[in-house]
Amino acid sequence: MSRVIYFDNNATTQVAPEVFEAMKPFLTELYGNPSSMHTFGGQVEHYIRSSRESVAKLIGCDSSEIIFTSCGTESDNAAIKGVLAAYPEKKKIITTRVEHPAVLAPCRELQGLGYKVVELGVDKDGQINLDELKAEVDDDTAIVTIMYANNETGVIFQIDKIAEIVKSKDVVFHTDAVQAVGKIPLNLDKSNIDLLSLSGHKLHAPKGVGVLYIKKGTRISPFIIGGHQERGRRAGTENVAGIVALGKAAELAIEYMEEENTKVKKLRDKLENALLKSCKDAKLNGDKINRLPNTTNISFEFIEGEAILLLLNQFGICASSGSACTSGALEPSHVMRAMGVPFTAAHGSTRFSLSRYNTEEEVDFVIEKMPLIVNRLRELSPFVK
Ligand code: PLP
């Protein structure tokens, strides 16, 4: 395959070479079942334990609070549905309009089953209003689920303040931190977060492994039942190779955290500043300050994000737009709509998300190509006079 410039790291990431090396033995010679009585299987348990400790270190909690799952989506579903099952008398869920479908879809399904679901709106920067949240949390609320950082814009929510409000009302707080973990430092021991989801493939581990953090003492029923794996909290034979990979990825994330917030951020800023300057009618979407260091979301007004992606693709550049193809028509992203981004700009929103594997040369290449793409599409646009 010809050269690929991968600026779509919020969609998924490259498996780190060290991670691949660490997981290999568990796909070859060390294939035993960690639950087996014999030494051959049982020896694998030790590696799971060590991986649990590495993940706990990354997010600042005790290893007994880490439950391995199959992905971020499972962790989100398990948190929401598990808490509702543990509090059968409570019928209200509070979330936001800008969550990932992994949270929005189960909430909407539950709404169909009779639960009251409140989706808080956001302002133009993508932030919720804390007073609105405070007013909504009541005795009937079983769970509040609000993402740590948004996947499309990178906007980081005021999670400490949010968790404090929710805790003061004695309600369970879950955060989907799939985009935050590995990119910004977290310390759950010092927080009021009860439940947190993360996903391996967003931090240079492979797809198919995730975590649900459950703070000690949190009331939650298991989502997947069967065997007694994960101390009865998540049944199913462990994805040993995936778990070992995630442990290694967590160690690397700790090692590279500083770089993520300096080198990667600098590359992101260079790209963003150049595109906002060189492309006419380009605007940044979301809070400029409270943002993941690797993400920029820019609207190129009057043109389609999909058209931009296709032309970028011709140069081997991978980026993303939040638009979804529903019933044959392109719908602007629900995140852009919730932020009140005008229709003509929401359609042209494009996300570039970087990682530690990106280089300045790649950024320069995109800076060179993007104005050409935008100008070419503007010439074809029916919206430009
Ligand atoms: N939550 C957020 C914020 C995400 O960005 C994603 C994936 O893009 C998910 C949840 C789902 O994670 P997974 O792909 O591991 O199911």
Boltz pocket constraint, residues with backbone or C-beta under 6 A from the ligand:
constraints:
  - pocket:
      binder: B
      contacts: [[A, 10], [A, 11], [A, 70], [A, 71], [A, 72], [A, 73], [A, 74], [A, 76], [A, 100], [A, 102], [A, 147], [A, 149], [A, 150], [A, 151], [A, 176], [A, 178], [A, 179], [A, 198], [A, 199], [A, 200], [A, 201], [A, 209], [A, 210]]
      max_distance: 6.0
